[in-house]
Every structure is written in C-alpha cells, then in structure tokens.
Amino acid sequence: MKRKRILAAAAALTVLLAGCSNGNNPNTSAESGGDASGGKEQVEIKVWLTPQWKGVLDASEEGADYDSFFKRAAEKFAAQYDKYDAKLNVEVIAGDQRDQLLNVNLSGGTPPDVFFESVFAMGDYVHRGALVPLTDIVDDAAKQDIADNYWSSVTFGDDIYFYPFQNNPGTLVYNADMFRAAGLENDIGGENEIKTWTLADYERILMTLKEKLPGTPYAGAYPMALYAVNNQGDTWNLAYLRMFGSTFFDAEGNIALDDANGAKAAAWLKSIKDAGYTNPGPESVSSNDANGMFQNQQLAISFTNPVLYANAKADMASGKAPKFDARLANIPSESGDPLTFTYVVGASVFQTKDEKRIEVAKDFVKFFSTDPELVKSSKNGIPVRSSVAEAFKGENPLFAAYDANAKYLFNFTGNVPGYSQLREVLYPELQALYTGAKTPEQAVKDYQAAGNKVIETNKANSVIFGGK
C-alpha cells in the first residue's frame, strides 16, 4: 500500500509538471491513426478509484487486484463502444491521498474523468462545482432496481451526481450468547436477520442486561456501546439523535435539531449513560475502543457495518478474538420504524471542460453501472440492486436482509455543504452532555447554532445553493 501511495503521488506530480511545461493536456481528444480504431476519433480518459475490492467477481481469481474490475470494465466498454475509439487508463489511488491528489490535479486542470468512491467522501466536490450531473444517464429500469433511498443519498439539489453501485450500511451488532445468559432468548433474531426491536423492547433489553449479566460468565460486560471522544463513528450518534422523530435537517439544508424531539433524544442518551446501561465515560471512549470492547466480550451491543462485521467474524475464526454468536439489529426509534444509514459507493464524473471526454466518461459510468454481468461485482460489498441481492442471496443470505432494510435508510449527511466540518462540531457537544457540563436542551441548541454557521459559510461557495 505504501508503494501504491508513492506511485500515485508521483503520477499526480508528473501530470501537473507536464501540463505546466508544455501546456498540453495528456487526456485531450486526439485522432487515432491505427486500424484498430476503425477510423474513429480517439478519446482518452482517466479512471481513478480508491481500493474497494480485489478481482472482478472474487478475490480468489488469479492475479486479482484492486484495479481488476475496472480494467475488465474498460476492456468490455471499449470493445462495444461505437462513438469513439475510447482509451481508458485505470489507476488506484490510496484513500488517504485522495483529496491531496484531487486538489493538485484540479488546480492543474488535469482532474480524473471518472472517480469511483464513497459518496460520503466526495460530496464536497459537488458543492465546489467539480462534478457534472449524471441525471441524464439514469433510466427507469435502474430506478426500479435500486431503492429510492439510495438515489436520495446521491442527489444534490435537483440532480444525481453519483451512480450507486454498492453500499456499506450501518447497524447494531449484539452478542447473542450474552442475551441467552441474561434470559433474553426471545429477543434474539435469526442468524441472517437484521432484528428490529421497539424502543420499549430495547430499553427493557438494556435494563435486563445490566441486571442479569453480573450473575453470568459475562459479569464485567456493559449493555451498550457509547462513545464521543472524536468524530469517528459519528453516524451512529447521528442515528441516536433521530430516535424520537427529529428530521435533523430542514428543507433548506440547515440543522433543525433544536426542538422537543432533538432534546428528547439527547436526554435519552444521557439517561442510559447515567443508568449504567453503557460503558462508563463515553466522552473519553472512541469508536475503535468500543469495537475492541465488543470483540473482547465487554459489551453486549455495539455498532457495526458489513466490513467491520466480516472482519470480526474473521478474527473469531482465526483465533485473534474470542468466538461468540454475533448477530445484527436495527437502531430502534420511538415511532417503531427502525433507523439505519449507509455509505453509498459509486462513480462520479469530473468537470474537465472537454465535452468529448465528459461524454465518454458518462457513457462508461452508465455502462459498468448497468451491464448485467458487471453489476454482479457489487456482491463484493452490499449490492444496491435488488436483482443482484436476489441473485447472490444464496452466497450471502444477509444480502436479502440489507435489501429489505433499504426502506429504513436515512441520509445522514443531508448532502449539505461542509458536512466534514460538521463532524468536528458534534462530538464536543456530546462530551458536554455526558459530563453534565450542558443540559440536553443546551447541547442540541449549541450544536445547531455552530453547525448552521458551518453550513452557511459553505453555502456561499456551493453551486447547489447558488453560491458560485
């Protein structure tokens, strides 16, 4: 991975220097003189991605690497493309180098044409005007196969800016062995189920775990994970703050947490901490700490996503962590409808100001995001397409559960400008809440005030909100 980072940085610097020294864009459309092109004009584009999965369909394939899928997709696309002689250059970019490399290339006028990444990481580029809408390449067939809530997460203003391919949904995870030890057998869901509890059930479960676990082999365990030392894992905290019906954002893209519903959610978090239903001192506990405590059977209920869940199962199988029966559950709410969120992963197209490159880039994105064979590779994550979930539920039965759960997804970022900065505003207020430095009402009021200042500042530079 270190070598990939060095190579990626060197490549970005080479592109920038080349552009400065001779004024030529390495990806400018050029006439193709070879017979293989059939006399068509050649258009060359760059396709960047962060490491997502190895292989085309499976990491067990010979020579499987992070670029395997896109190289295969590029080959298949070029072979059937009749508009131009398309040449696609695929490059894997280290995740921690993503923004640096993008900003260098954007400043130099040499952005990639296509970028495949989590929407969460790329939303600010929409507001900066660096991406072009993809609304015109999305057809009714795709909208019918991909749930509405996925489309909501990739829509900024009136347009779609990312084509959903796969996702990484967040849920709760619980130790079913601890539940059994505490006499909570009836609250355990199936092995391939995302269990839904009512809020009343959940509060009863927490109380029972606190009362019963001391008399079991899990005497030192706490019922539920709670953390607020930094901005990591903030999405679960955002879900808890929605438990009593808060919409969190209003129609204008401002935080609207400072009401009875928001204050009630904050008060609930403080109450379960004070009742001893959580690990002590959440203000000084990180999400990584909580994850480690759950794996070491010090917590009965924690947070997870498919990647963390698979890693935990692998650690159990290899002996790196104690083996126990871990299962999934939704975050409960007062309404009875559970809460869940996700990180959608898909492709975006950068505004290169080259109409032909943009055309080819959009055609390529539509091609690999809809091709009946290529979309099967979304099984390497959690498919957004119901058809793929259905086709591979025998291989991974949880696909069906995640697909059914899609109707409960909320858009945790609200697609507002400056969301990454909002993450820095939230956890200090949660710390003040847990230490008693602020009342629940004051904590949500101060978070809303500080958060809306962040949003207001960023709206001034957002093309979505008319700032540019």
C-alpha positions in Angstrom: 0.0 0.0 0.0 2.9 2.4 0.8 4.3 1.7 -2.7 0.9 2.5 -4.3 0.8 5.8 -2.4 4.2 6.8 -3.6 3.4 5.8 -7.2 0.1 7.7 -7.0 1.7 10.8 -5.7 4.5 10.7 -8.3 2.0 10.2 -11.1 0.0 13.2 -10.0 3.1 15.4 -9.8 4.2 14.2 -13.2 0.9 15.1 -14.8 1.0 18.6 -13.2 4.6 19.3 -14.3 3.9 18.1 -17.8 0.9 20.4 -18.0 2.9 23.3 -16.8 6.0 22.7 -19.0 4.3 22.2 -22.4 0.7 23.4 -22.0 -0.6 20.0 -23.2 -3.3 18.1 -21.5 -2.4 14.4 -21.6 -6.0 13.4 -21.9 -7.1 15.8 -24.7 -9.0 14.2 -27.5 -6.8 13.1 -30.4 -7.2 11.5 -33.8 -6.5 7.8 -33.7 -4.4 6.7 -36.7 -4.5 2.9 -36.2 -6.7 0.5 -38.0 -7.9 -0.9 -34.7 -9.9 2.3 -34.1 -11.8 1.8 -37.3 -11.1 5.4 -38.2 -12.9 6.7 -35.1 -11.6 9.6 -33.2 -9.7 8.6 -30.1 -10.7 9.9 -26.7 -8.6 9.1 -23.7 -9.9 9.3 -20.2 -8.6 8.7 -16.7 -10.5 6.4 -14.3 -9.5 6.7 -10.6 -10.6 4.6 -7.7 -9.7 4.0 -4.1 -9.2 0.4 -3.1 -12.6 -1.3 -2.9 -12.2 -5.0 -3.6 -9.8 -7.3 -5.4 -10.7 -9.2 -8.6 -13.6 -8.8 -10.9 -16.1 -11.0 -9.2 -13.9 -12.6 -6.5 -10.6 -12.0 -4.7 -9.7 -15.7 -5.3 -9.2 -15.0 -9.1 -5.7 -15.4 -10.4 -3.9 -12.1 -10.3 -6.8 -10.4 -8.5 -6.0 -6.8 -7.6 -7.9 -3.6 -6.8 -7.9 -2.5 -10.4 -9.1 -5.8 -11.9 -12.8 -4.9 -12.1 -12.2 -1.6 -13.8 -9.7 -2.9 -16.3 -12.2 -5.6 -17.3 -15.0 -3.0 -17.5 -12.8 -0.7 -19.6 -11.9 -3.5 -22.0 -15.6 -4.6 -22.3 -16.7 -1.0 -22.8 -14.2 -0.1 -25.4 -15.0 -3.2 -27.4 -18.6 -2.3 -27.9 -18.4 1.5 -27.9 -19.2 3.0 -31.3 -18.9 6.7 -30.7 -15.2 7.0 -30.3 -12.0 4.9 -30.1 -12.1 5.0 -26.3 -8.9 4.6 -24.3 -9.3 4.2 -20.5 -6.4 4.5 -18.1 -7.2 2.9 -14.7 -5.4 4.0 -11.6 -5.8 3.0 -7.9 -5.4 5.9 -5.5 -4.7 5.4 -1.8 -7.6 6.6 0.3 -5.5 8.8 2.5 -4.1 10.5 -0.6 -7.4 11.1 -2.3 -8.1 14.7 -1.5 -4.5 15.8 -1.9 -4.2 14.2 -5.4 -7.6 15.5 -6.5 -6.8 19.1 -5.3 -3.4 19.0 -7.1 -4.9 17.8 -10.3 -7.9 20.2 -10.1 -5.6 23.1 -9.6 -3.5 22.0 -12.5 -6.5 21.5 -14.8 -6.0 17.7 -15.0 -8.6 16.1 -12.9 -9.5 12.4 -13.5 -12.6 11.9 -15.7 -14.2 9.2 -13.5 -13.8 8.6 -9.8 -15.2 5.6 -8.0 -15.5 6.2 -4.3 -17.9 6.6 -1.4 -20.3 9.5 -1.8 -19.6 10.5 1.8 -16.0 11.3 0.8 -16.9 13.1 -2.4 -19.9 15.3 -1.6 -17.9 18.5 -1.2 -16.7 18.2 -4.8 -20.3 18.5 -5.9 -20.7 21.8 -4.0 -17.4 23.0 -5.4 -18.8 22.6 -9.0 -16.1 20.0 -9.7 -18.5 17.3 -10.8 -21.1 17.1 -13.6 -24.7 15.8 -13.1 -25.4 12.2 -14.1 -29.2 12.6 -14.1 -29.5 12.1 -17.9 -27.8 8.6 -17.8 -30.2 7.2 -15.2 -33.2 5.4 -16.7 -36.4 4.0 -15.2 -35.0 0.4 -15.2 -32.2 1.5 -12.8 -34.6 3.4 -10.6 -36.8 0.4 -10.3 -33.9 -1.9 -9.4 -32.3 0.5 -6.9 -34.3 1.7 -3.9 -35.3 5.3 -3.6 -33.2 5.9 -0.5 -30.0 5.2 -2.4 -30.9 7.7 -5.0 -31.7 10.2 -2.3 -28.2 9.9 -1.0 -26.6 10.7 -4.4 -28.9 13.6 -5.3 -27.8 17.1 -4.6 -30.3 19.8 -5.4 -32.3 18.6 -8.4 -29.6 16.3 -9.9 -27.9 12.9 -9.4 -24.1 13.2 -9.2 -23.1 9.6 -8.4 -24.3 6.4 -9.9 -24.9 3.9 -7.0 -23.1 0.6 -7.3 -22.8 -0.9 -3.8 -23.1 0.3 -0.2 -21.9 -0.2 3.3 -24.9 0.0 5.7 -24.6 0.7 9.4 -26.5 -1.3 12.1 -26.1 -2.5 15.6 -24.4 -5.8 16.4 -25.1 -7.8 19.6 -23.7 -10.8 21.4 -26.5 -13.4 21.3 -24.7 -15.6 23.8 -24.9 -12.7 26.4 -28.6 -12.3 25.6 -29.1 -16.0 26.3 -27.2 -15.8 29.5 -29.4 -12.9 30.6 -32.6 -14.7 29.7 -33.3 -12.7 26.5 -33.7 -15.6 24.1 -37.0 -14.2 22.7 -35.2 -11.0 21.7 -32.6 -12.8 19.5 -33.1 -12.6 15.8 -32.1 -15.1 13.2 -28.5 -15.6 12.0 -29.3 -13.9 8.7 -31.8 -11.4 10.1 -31.4 -7.7 11.0 -33.5 -7.8 14.1 -35.9 -4.9 14.8 -36.8 -4.1 18.4 -39.2 -1.5 19.5 -37.8 1.3 21.7 -39.6 -0.1 24.7 -38.1 -3.6 23.9 -34.7 -2.0 23.6 -34.9 -0.2 26.9 -36.1 -3.5 28.6 -33.1 -5.3 27.0 -30.6 -2.8 28.3 -32.1 -2.9 31.8 -32.2 -6.7 31.8 -28.6 -6.9 30.6 -27.5 -4.6 33.4 -29.3 -6.6 36.0 -28.6 -10.1 34.8 -25.1 -10.1 33.3 -23.3 -9.7 36.7 -24.5 -13.2 37.6 -23.2 -14.8 34.4 -19.8 -15.5 32.9 -20.0 -12.0 31.4 -20.1 -10.2 34.8 -17.7 -7.4 33.6 -19.6 -6.6 30.5 -21.7 -3.5 29.8 -25.0 -3.5 27.9 -24.4 -0.9 25.2 -21.5 1.0 23.5 -21.4 4.7 23.7 -18.5 7.0 22.6 -17.8 10.6 21.8 -14.0 11.2 22.1 -13.7 12.3 18.4 -15.5 12.4 15.1 -15.1 8.7 14.3 -18.3 6.6 14.2 -20.4 9.8 14.3 -23.0 8.3 12.1 -24.4 6.1 14.8 -24.6 9.1 17.2 -26.5 10.9 14.4 -28.9 8.0 14.3 -29.5 8.1 18.1 -30.3 11.8 17.8 -33.1 10.9 15.3 -34.7 8.3 17.6 -37.5 10.5 18.7 -38.5 11.8 15.3 -36.1 14.6 14.5 -35.6 15.2 10.8 -32.2 16.7 11.7 -32.1 18.9 8.5 -34.8 21.1 7.2 -35.8 21.7 3.6 -33.2 24.5 3.2 -30.4 22.2 4.3 -30.0 23.7 7.8 -29.7 21.7 11.0 -33.1 21.5 12.8 -32.3 19.5 15.9 -33.1 22.2 18.4 -36.7 21.1 19.2 -38.5 18.8 21.5 -37.6 15.7 19.5 -33.9 16.6 19.4 -33.7 17.5 23.1 -35.6 14.3 24.0 -33.0 12.2 22.0 -30.1 13.9 23.8 -31.8 13.4 27.1 -32.3 9.7 26.3 -28.5 9.3 25.6 -27.7 11.0 28.9 -30.2 8.8 30.8 -28.9 5.5 29.6 -25.3 6.6 30.4 -26.4 7.7 33.9 -28.3 4.4 34.5 -25.2 2.4 33.8 -26.6 0.9 30.6 -23.4 1.9 28.7 -19.7 1.7 29.1 -18.6 4.4 31.6 -17.0 7.7 30.4 -18.3 7.8 26.8 -16.8 11.2 26.5 -13.3 9.6 26.5 -14.1 6.5 24.6 -13.6 6.2 20.8 -15.5 4.1 18.3 -12.3 1.9 17.9 -12.3 1.4 21.7 -15.9 0.3 21.6 -15.3 -2.1 18.7 -12.5 -3.7 20.6 -14.5 -4.0 23.8 -17.3 -5.7 21.9 -14.9 -8.2 20.3 -13.5 -8.9 23.7 -17.0 -9.5 25.1 -17.0 -6.5 27.3 -20.1 -5.1 25.6 -23.4 -6.8 24.7 -24.5 -4.4 22.0 -22.3 -2.2 19.8 -22.1 -0.8 16.3 -21.1 -2.4 13.0 -21.2 -2.3 9.2 -20.6 -5.2 6.8 -16.8 -4.6 6.7 -16.4 -4.5 10.5 -18.8 -7.4 10.8 -16.9 -9.6 8.3 -13.6 -8.6 10.0 -14.9 -9.6 13.4 -16.1 -12.9 12.1 -12.7 -13.5 10.5 -10.9 -12.6 13.8 -13.0 -15.1 15.6 -12.3 -17.8 13.0 -8.5 -17.2 13.1 -8.4 -17.1 16.9 -7.4 -13.4 17.1 -10.6 -12.7 19.1 -12.9 -14.8 21.3 -15.5 -16.7 19.4 -19.2 -15.9 20.1 -22.5 -15.6 18.4 -22.7 -12.1 16.9 -25.9 -11.0 15.2 -27.3 -7.8 13.7 -30.1 -5.4 14.7 -31.5 -2.1 13.7 -31.3 1.1 15.7 -34.8 1.5 17.3 -36.9 4.6 17.3 -39.9 5.8 19.2 -42.1 5.5 16.0 -41.4 1.8 15.7 -39.7 2.2 12.3 -36.1 1.4 12.8 -33.2 3.6 11.7 -30.3 2.7 9.5 -27.9 4.6 7.2 -25.4 3.7 4.6 -22.3 4.8 2.8 -23.1 4.5 -0.9 -20.2 3.8 -3.3 -20.4 4.7 -6.9 -18.9 6.7 -9.8 -18.8 10.4 -10.4 -17.6 12.3 -13.4 -15.4 15.4 -13.1 -15.9 18.6 -15.0 -12.9 18.6 -17.3 -14.4 21.2 -19.7 -13.7 18.7 -22.5 -17.2 17.8 -23.9 -16.0 14.6 -25.6 -14.2 13.3 -22.5 -17.2 14.1 -20.4 -19.4 12.2 -22.9 -17.2 9.1 -22.9 -16.8 9.3 -19.1 -20.6 9.4 -18.6 -21.2 6.6 -21.1 -18.6 4.5 -19.3 -20.2 5.1 -15.9 -23.6 4.1 -17.3 -22.1 1.0 -19.0 -20.4 -0.6 -16.0 -23.2 0.5 -13.6 -25.9 -1.2 -15.6 -24.2 -4.0 -17.5 -25.9 -7.3 -16.4 -22.6 -9.1 -15.8 -20.5 -6.2 -14.4 -23.1 -5.2 -11.8 -22.7 -8.6 -10.2 -19.4 -7.4 -8.9 -21.3 -5.3 -6.4 -21.6 -8.5 -4.4 -18.1 -7.7 -3.1 -19.8 -5.1 -1.0 -23.6 -4.9 -0.3 -25.4 -4.6 -3.6 -27.7 -1.6 -4.1 -29.6 -3.5 -6.8 -32.4 -5.8 -5.7 -31.7 -8.0 -8.6 -28.1 -8.6 -7.6 -29.1 -9.1 -3.9 -31.6 -11.7 -5.1 -29.2 -13.5 -7.4 -26.5 -13.8 -4.7 -28.5 -14.3 -1.5 -27.5 -18.0 -1.6 -23.9 -16.9 -1.3 -24.6 -14.3 1.3 -28.1 -14.5 2.9 -27.7 -11.1 4.5 -28.0 -9.5 1.1 -31.7 -10.1 1.3 -31.9 -8.6 4.8 -30.0 -5.5 3.7 -32.1 -5.1 0.6 -35.3 -5.3 2.7 -33.8 -2.8 5.2 -33.2 -0.1 2.5 -36.6 1.4 3.1 -35.4 2.5 6.5 -32.3 4.3 5.4 -31.9 8.0 6.2 -29.4 10.3 4.5 -27.0 11.1 7.4 -25.2 14.0 5.7 -28.3 15.6 4.3 -25.9 16.3 1.3 -25.3 19.7 2.9 -22.1 21.7 2.1 -19.3 21.4 4.7 -20.5 18.1 6.2 -16.9 17.1 7.1 -16.7 20.2 9.3 -20.0 19.4 11.0 -18.4 16.3 12.3 -16.0 18.4 14.3 -18.9 20.3 15.8 -20.9 17.3 17.1 -18.6 15.4 19.4 -17.7 18.3 21.8 -21.4 18.8 22.4 -21.9 15.1 23.2 -18.9 15.3 25.6 -20.5 18.3 27.3 -23.8 16.3 27.5 -22.2 13.2 29.0 -20.1 15.1 31.6 -23.1 17.2 32.7 -21.5 20.4 31.5 -24.6 21.1 29.4 -28.2 20.1 29.6 -29.6 18.1 26.7 -31.5 21.2 25.6 -28.4 23.4 25.7 -26.2 20.8 23.9 -28.6 20.5 20.9 -29.1 24.3 20.8 -25.3 24.9 20.7 -24.7 22.2 18.2 -27.4 23.6 15.9 -26.1 27.1 16.2 -22.4 26.1 15.5 -23.4 23.7 12.8 -25.5 26.1 10.9 -22.7 28.6 10.9 -20.6 26.0 9.2 -23.3 25.3 6.6 -24.0 29.0 6.0 -20.3 29.6 5.3 -20.1 26.7 2.9 -23.3 27.5 1.1 -21.6 30.7 0.0 -19.2 28.6 -2.1 -21.8 25.9 -3.2 -23.0 25.7 -6.7 -26.0 23.7 -5.4 -27.1 26.7 -3.2 -26.3 29.3 -5.8 -23.1 30.5 -4.1 -21.0 30.2 -7.2 
